[in-house]
């Protein structure tokens, strides 16, 4: 019985370690998106409305990530959901940056 409990607790520890390692990927993608948004603003590729929309998308992703981490582990389903949200935000940001609209200069 003791051996089974030890094996089970080791398995749970390994799963928690693997799942905890998935969160840094999410954090790195969010940082990359933040830099892309900042670059789009400085280059004039993003309008004010597009910038606000991109920032709102990132806020929603951060909130979803906090909810996923609330119980201490990020399940594969939650991780996939976060990645889908990030993929969608990334595609929209790409479209907005390349739609040939320019932000009016402040001069």
Protein Blocks (a to p, Z undefined) as FASTA:
>chain_A
ZZmmmmmmmmmmmmmmmmmmmmmmmmmmmmmmmmmmmmmmmnopacfklmmmmmmmmmmm
mmmmmmmmmnopacfklmmmmmmmmmmmmmmmmmmmmnopacddfZZ
